[in-house]
């Protein structure tokens, strides 16, 4: 488990296991230092989980190789977006004091 907390975190907020013993909480710096200490030779081997199934299967133009990144085929930020009118933000109305 990796949990990032601020320096001012209350130590009583640390999680406890079912038996009541404390679960250690590591900082990002401690995790990176341990990775560097162990080195690439002790990296865990990759696991092949097999082909995607169910909701993991993505069937779209990008995954089929029909469009590439930034080709504008996704519709997000593409040429159609520039033709639409832009929303204009109105200044906020002030409320009367006490309402």
PyMOL commands that set and color helices and strands:
alter all, ss='L'
color gray80, all
select helices_A, chain A and resi 11-13+28-38+40-42+54-56+79-83
alter helices_A, ss='H'
color red, helices_A
deselect
rebuild
show_as cartoon
